[in-house]
């Protein structure tokens, strides 16, 4: 029996794009397992994919619904050659005082699982982080921001917390390098990270900061096309800033109803926007090409938009 073992960690997985990405990954793995099962009839080997999924969000109810959708999908696809374990972690990523401890417990728990498995079958061949959690913050002219504490809370969540999630996952991945796991860290970005949207300064600043931090991280790892060569031995780690397009989610409803939304943006948000399931599928197709061992087709550290890929 041969096995492929993947670790998938998703923040903001209780709704919206995070939920769509979780289900899209599992659809892909189920299809890959079905193809492997067909191939196994020819050579007599049973190929089993082991998928360890870690879902993080504040709402446990939302996480449970995401897990239910994954399990329902697996039953419908009859994915017998996929061994899937989905764990749910209700965590307030904006709580910086407990963030380090909470993330350490989650990731150290994965390491403990590996050490307890004498057969070494829990070693990961592939590790993926989808860093999706974030908040919109106050919409309106930047000079109308009245509360320093509210501004700090938004920036702590959208920047400090998000960057720490990526740092901690990267350290975890580098500790696993003896497995030569293909590791991909995806920061969920936005067009607003590279283009100013009036009245959305807080959200834009957060997305721009995240993009630049992850681009710097890629250079430090020797990312493709960046000139970075500090840690070329980590060339199996890739980083992507993915802008999923303007999504039809709860967040866009907040934007539409915001009384101080800039008038120039209102027509853009009144039209039908991108289905998060469609954007999630595009992302998964980029990260996991049809051939399992084929490398991801994007330059590490780059900003890639949904509309660049369709």
C-alpha positions in Angstrom: 0.0 0.0 0.0 1.3 3.5 -0.9 0.1 6.6 0.7 0.0 10.3 0.1 -0.5 12.4 3.3 -1.6 16.0 3.2 -2.1 18.6 5.9 -4.5 21.4 5.2 -4.9 24.3 7.7 -7.6 27.0 7.0 -8.3 30.0 9.1 -11.7 31.7 8.7 -13.2 28.4 7.8 -16.6 28.8 9.3 -18.2 30.6 6.4 -17.6 32.4 3.1 -14.4 31.8 1.1 -12.7 29.8 3.9 -15.6 27.2 3.9 -15.6 27.1 0.0 -11.9 26.5 0.0 -12.2 23.6 2.5 -14.9 21.8 0.4 -13.0 22.5 -2.8 -9.8 20.9 -1.5 -11.8 17.8 -0.4 -13.5 17.5 -3.8 -10.0 17.6 -5.4 -8.6 14.9 -3.1 -11.7 12.7 -3.6 -11.2 12.9 -7.4 -7.5 12.2 -7.1 -8.3 9.2 -4.9 -10.8 7.9 -7.4 -8.1 8.2 -10.2 -5.6 6.4 -8.0 -8.1 3.6 -7.3 -8.5 3.1 -11.0 -4.8 3.0 -11.5 -4.4 0.5 -8.6 -6.3 -2.1 -10.5 -3.5 -2.2 -13.1 -0.6 -2.6 -10.7 -2.2 -4.3 -7.7 -1.3 -1.5 -5.2 -4.0 0.2 -3.2 -3.3 4.0 -3.0 -4.8 5.7 -0.1 -4.7 9.5 0.5 -4.6 10.6 4.1 -6.0 14.1 4.5 -5.6 15.9 7.8 -7.7 19.0 7.9 -7.5 21.7 10.6 -10.2 24.3 10.5 -10.0 27.5 12.6 -12.6 30.2 13.2 -14.4 31.9 16.0 -17.7 30.2 15.4 -17.9 26.6 16.4 -21.3 26.3 14.9 -20.0 27.6 11.5 -17.1 25.2 11.7 -19.4 22.3 12.4 -21.4 23.2 9.3 -18.3 23.3 7.2 -17.3 19.8 8.5 -20.8 18.5 7.7 -20.5 19.8 4.1 -17.2 18.1 3.7 -18.5 14.8 5.0 -21.6 15.0 2.9 -19.5 15.6 -0.1 -17.3 12.7 0.7 -20.3 10.4 0.9 -21.7 11.7 -2.4 -18.3 11.2 -4.1 -17.9 7.7 -2.5 -14.3 8.6 -1.7 -13.3 5.2 -0.2 -9.6 5.7 -0.9 -9.4 8.8 1.2 -8.8 8.7 4.9 -9.9 12.0 6.2 -9.7 13.5 9.6 -11.2 17.0 10.2 -10.5 18.8 13.4 -12.3 22.0 14.5 -10.8 24.7 16.6 -12.9 27.6 17.9 -10.3 30.3 18.3 -10.4 34.0 18.5 -7.5 35.0 16.3 -7.9 38.7 17.3 -7.1 37.7 20.9 -3.3 38.4 20.8 -2.8 37.7 24.4 -3.6 34.0 23.8 -2.8 33.6 20.1 0.7 32.2 20.5 -0.3 29.7 23.1 -3.4 28.6 21.1 -1.5 28.1 17.8 1.3 26.3 19.6 -1.2 23.8 21.1 -2.8 23.1 17.7 0.4 22.7 15.7 2.3 20.8 18.5 -0.7 18.5 18.6 -0.1 17.6 15.0 3.6 16.8 15.8 2.5 14.6 18.7 0.3 12.6 16.4 3.2 12.0 14.1 5.5 10.9 16.9 2.9 8.5 18.3 2.5 6.8 14.9 5.2 4.1 14.9 4.6 3.3 11.2 5.5 6.9 10.3 2.3 7.0 8.1 1.3 10.4 9.4 4.3 12.1 7.9 3.0 14.8 5.6 4.0 14.8 1.9 2.1 18.0 1.4 1.3 20.9 3.7 -0.9 23.9 2.9 -2.0 26.9 4.9 -4.9 29.0 3.7 -4.6 32.3 5.8 -8.1 33.6 5.2 -9.3 35.2 8.4 -9.8 38.9 8.4 -12.3 41.7 9.1 -13.6 44.7 7.2 -13.2 47.4 9.8 -14.9 50.8 9.6 -15.9 52.0 6.2 -15.6 55.7 5.6 -13.0 58.5 5.0 -9.8 57.8 6.9 -10.0 61.2 8.7 -13.3 60.2 10.2 -11.8 57.4 12.2 -12.6 58.4 15.8 -11.4 55.5 18.0 -7.8 54.6 18.3 -8.7 51.4 20.1 -11.1 50.3 17.4 -8.5 51.0 14.7 -5.9 49.0 16.7 -8.2 46.1 17.1 -8.8 45.9 13.4 -5.1 46.2 12.5 -4.2 43.6 15.2 -6.6 41.1 13.7 -5.9 41.8 10.0 -2.1 42.3 10.3 -0.5 41.2 13.5 -2.6 38.0 14.0 -2.5 37.1 10.4 1.3 37.5 10.1 1.8 35.4 13.2 -0.3 32.6 11.9 1.9 32.5 8.8 5.1 32.7 10.8 4.1 29.9 13.1 2.9 27.6 10.3 6.2 28.3 8.4 8.2 27.3 11.4 6.2 24.2 11.8 6.7 23.4 8.1 10.5 23.9 8.4 10.6 21.6 11.3 9.1 18.9 9.1 11.6 19.3 6.3 13.1 15.9 6.7 9.9 14.7 5.0 10.6 16.9 2.0 7.0 17.9 2.1 5.7 20.3 -0.6 4.6 23.3 1.5 2.4 26.1 0.3 1.4 29.1 2.3 -1.5 31.1 0.9 -2.3 34.6 2.1 -5.8 35.6 1.0 -5.3 39.0 -0.5 -7.4 41.3 -2.5 -7.3 43.8 -5.4 -7.5 46.4 -2.6 -4.0 45.4 -1.5 -2.6 46.9 -4.7 -5.2 49.5 -5.6 -6.6 52.3 -3.4 -10.3 52.1 -2.7 -11.6 55.3 -1.1 -13.5 54.9 2.2 -11.8 51.4 2.7 -8.5 52.6 4.0 -8.3 50.3 7.1 -9.1 47.2 5.1 -6.7 48.2 2.3 -3.9 48.9 4.6 -4.2 45.5 6.2 -4.3 43.7 2.9 -1.3 45.6 1.6 0.7 44.9 4.7 0.0 41.2 4.5 1.0 41.1 0.8 4.3 42.8 1.4 5.2 40.7 4.4 4.5 37.4 2.5 6.5 38.7 -0.5 9.4 39.5 1.9 9.1 36.0 3.4 9.3 34.4 0.0 12.5 36.3 -0.8 14.0 35.2 2.4 13.3 31.6 1.4 14.8 32.1 -2.1 11.5 32.6 -3.9 11.3 32.2 -7.7 11.9 35.4 -9.6 12.7 37.4 -6.5 16.5 37.2 -6.4 16.2 35.9 -2.9 18.8 33.2 -2.0 19.0 33.3 1.8 17.5 29.8 2.3 17.6 28.1 -1.1 17.4 24.7 0.7 13.8 25.5 1.4 12.8 25.7 -2.3 10.0 23.2 -1.6 8.2 26.0 0.3 6.1 28.4 -1.8 4.1 31.5 -0.9 1.2 32.9 -2.7 -0.8 36.1 -2.3 -4.2 35.1 -3.8 -6.8 37.8 -4.6 -10.0 35.8 -4.9 -12.0 38.5 -6.7 -15.0 40.5 -5.3 -17.0 37.8 -3.6 -20.7 37.4 -2.9 -20.3 36.9 0.8 -21.6 38.3 4.1 -18.7 40.8 4.0 -19.9 42.3 0.7 -23.3 42.8 2.3 -21.6 44.9 5.0 -20.0 47.0 2.3 -23.2 47.5 0.4 -25.1 48.7 3.5 -22.3 51.0 4.7 -23.6 54.6 4.8 -20.2 56.1 4.2 -19.1 53.9 1.3 -17.6 56.1 -1.4 -20.1 56.9 -4.1 -17.6 55.8 -6.8 -17.6 52.3 -5.4 -21.4 51.8 -5.0 -22.0 50.6 -8.6 -19.3 48.1 -8.4 -20.8 46.4 -5.3 -24.4 46.5 -6.5 -23.8 44.0 -9.3 -23.6 40.3 -8.9 -20.1 39.3 -7.7 -18.0 36.2 -7.8 -19.4 33.0 -6.2 -16.8 32.0 -3.5 -17.1 28.4 -4.6 -15.9 29.4 -8.1 -12.9 31.3 -6.7 -12.1 28.5 -4.4 -12.0 26.0 -7.2 -9.7 28.2 -9.2 -7.3 28.4 -6.3 -7.3 24.7 -5.7 -6.7 24.1 -9.4 -3.7 26.4 -9.2 -2.2 24.8 -6.1 -3.0 21.2 -7.0 -2.7 20.5 -10.7 -4.2 17.4 -12.0 -0.9 15.5 -11.8 -0.2 15.2 -8.1 3.6 15.6 -8.4 3.5 18.6 -10.8 4.8 21.7 -9.2 2.5 24.7 -8.5 2.5 27.0 -11.5 3.1 30.4 -9.9 6.2 32.3 -8.8 6.6 32.2 -5.0 5.8 35.5 -3.4 3.6 36.7 -6.3 0.2 38.4 -6.2 -2.2 36.4 -8.3 -5.8 37.5 -9.0 -8.8 35.3 -9.7 -9.3 37.2 -13.0 -5.7 36.3 -14.1 -6.6 32.6 -14.0 -10.0 32.4 -15.6 
